């Protein structure tokens, strides 16, 4: 009888640990890393592929991996208006997203995004969709609710 009780307690404890582990994976499972397609605000057409990676210590950054359409002319484009050490660098490989930290399961904040079209740097907030396939990327000055947002889609 005592042995059955011990087995039941161990079984229940293992079940609780598995459930907690699954919940924690779900709660923090919003994966920001990967390849994302960014769209032109005016035309709605794909403009670039952005690779987001964990740079260090769960701080994320994103670089332009490909310009669309994929032409030699686009590949040779440099950022003449970007700030600081990003100025006059090729757009391919350019770090446009930096310092992003996880704030909740689906929200990343405290970073910056550079707009290579005008060279301006904005504070940035990223919201990952629950299915993990889209990002709402908001660049802002001051408070995020008055910033400009774009939707990026995950490339699988």
HUSUL-V753759 format. One record per residue. N is the residue number from 1. RES is the residue in one small letter. PHI is phi in radians with two decimals (none if undefined). BURIAL is I if it has 24 or more other ideal C-beta (glycine too) atoms within 12 Angstrom, else O. D_FIRST is the distance of its C-alpha to the first C-alpha in Angstrom with 2 decimals. Layout:
N:RES:PHI:BURIAL:D_FIRST
N:RES:PHI:BURIAL:D_FIRST
This chain:
1:x:none:O:0.00
2:x:-1.11:O:3.82
3:x:-1.11:O:5.44
4:x:-1.12:O:5.23
5:x:-1.14:O:6.42
6:x:-1.10:O:8.86
7:x:-1.11:O:10.07
8:x:-1.10:O:10.75
9:x:-1.10:O:12.60
10:x:-1.11:O:14.51
11:x:-1.06:O:15.38
12:x:-1.12:O:16.68
13:x:-1.10:O:18.57
14:x:-1.11:O:20.12
15:x:-1.11:O:21.14
16:x:-1.09:O:22.76
17:x:-1.09:O:24.57
18:x:-1.14:O:25.88
19:x:-1.13:O:27.10
20:x:-1.10:O:28.76
21:x:-1.11:O:30.35
22:x:-1.12:O:31.67
23:x:-1.12:O:32.99
24:x:-1.14:O:34.69
25:x:-1.13:O:36.30
26:x:-1.17:O:37.48
27:x:-1.15:O:38.71
28:x:-1.89:O:40.59
29:x:-1.39:O:41.15
30:x:-1.13:I:44.74
31:x:-1.60:I:46.52
32:x:-1.45:I:50.10
33:x:-1.16:I:51.01
34:x:2.47:I:52.87
35:x:-1.84:I:56.22
36:x:-2.19:I:57.65
37:x:-1.69:I:60.75
38:x:-1.84:I:63.07
39:x:-2.00:O:65.67
40:x:-1.23:O:69.26
41:x:-1.07:O:69.50
42:x:-1.41:O:72.82
43:x:-1.70:O:72.33
44:x:1.35:O:68.57
45:x:-1.54:O:68.78
46:x:-1.01:O:66.54
47:x:-2.04:I:68.20
48:x:-2.79:I:65.93
49:x:-1.90:I:62.61
50:x:-1.98:I:60.82
51:x:-1.70:I:58.17
52:x:-1.80:I:55.72
53:x:-2.34:O:53.81
54:x:-1.39:O:51.73
55:x:-1.19:O:54.54
56:x:-3.08:O:52.47
57:x:0.81:O:49.71
58:x:1.03:O:48.90
59:x:-1.93:O:52.55
60:x:-1.81:I:53.92
61:x:-2.44:I:57.43
62:x:-2.30:I:59.22
63:x:-2.19:I:62.18
64:x:-1.27:I:64.50
65:x:-1.68:I:63.66
66:x:-2.70:I:66.12
67:x:-1.76:I:68.94
68:x:-2.04:I:69.55
69:x:-1.20:O:71.62
70:x:-1.42:O:71.15
71:x:-2.11:O:74.81
72:x:-1.08:O:76.64
73:x:-1.10:O:78.24
74:x:-1.10:O:74.93
75:x:-1.08:O:73.52
76:x:-1.57:O:76.53
77:x:-1.15:I:76.23
78:x:-2.00:O:75.99
79:x:-1.67:I:75.07
80:x:-1.32:O:78.40
81:x:-1.90:O:77.21
82:x:-1.18:I:73.81
83:x:-1.38:I:73.50
84:x:0.90:O:73.59
85:x:-1.28:O:72.45
86:x:-1.49:I:71.56
87:x:-1.09:O:75.28
88:x:1.09:O:76.99
89:x:-1.70:I:73.81
90:x:-1.08:O:73.04
91:x:-1.12:I:70.86
92:x:-1.14:I:68.78
93:x:1.54:I:66.15
94:x:-1.19:I:67.09
95:x:-1.38:I:64.29
96:x:-1.84:I:64.56
97:x:-2.23:I:61.14
98:x:-2.60:I:59.81
99:x:1.26:I:57.49
100:x:-1.34:I:55.01
101:x:-2.13:I:51.73
102:x:-1.21:I:48.63
103:x:-1.85:O:48.51
104:x:-2.71:O:45.70
105:x:-0.97:O:43.88
106:x:-2.18:I:47.14
107:x:-2.13:I:49.94
108:x:-2.16:I:51.84
109:x:-2.64:I:54.61
110:x:1.25:O:56.81
111:x:-1.87:I:58.66
112:x:-2.33:I:62.14
113:x:-2.31:I:63.73
114:x:-1.80:I:67.26
115:x:-1.64:I:69.33
116:x:-1.19:I:71.48
117:x:-1.28:O:73.90
118:x:-2.11:O:75.11
119:x:1.36:O:73.68
120:x:-1.48:O:71.98
121:x:-1.89:I:68.62
122:x:-2.19:I:66.27
123:x:-1.13:I:62.98
124:x:-2.42:I:60.28
125:x:-2.28:I:57.12
126:x:-2.16:I:55.11
127:x:-2.03:I:52.73
128:x:-1.55:I:50.61
129:x:-1.18:O:49.91
130:x:-1.07:O:46.33
131:x:-1.46:O:46.68
132:x:1.34:O:48.05
133:x:-1.82:O:51.28
134:x:-2.37:I:53.84
135:x:-2.10:I:54.88
136:x:-1.82:I:56.95
137:x:-1.77:I:59.01
138:x:-2.02:I:60.94
139:x:-1.72:I:63.73
140:x:-2.67:I:64.99
141:x:-2.08:O:67.05
142:x:1.57:O:65.71
143:x:-2.07:O:62.95
144:x:-1.16:I:61.15
145:x:-1.25:O:61.68
146:x:-1.99:O:65.41
147:x:-1.52:I:65.13
148:x:-1.89:O:65.73
149:x:-1.99:I:62.83
150:x:-2.28:I:62.54
151:x:-1.84:I:59.88
152:x:-1.93:I:58.92
153:x:-1.99:I:57.03
154:x:-1.21:I:54.66
155:x:-1.73:O:56.04
156:x:-1.74:O:53.43
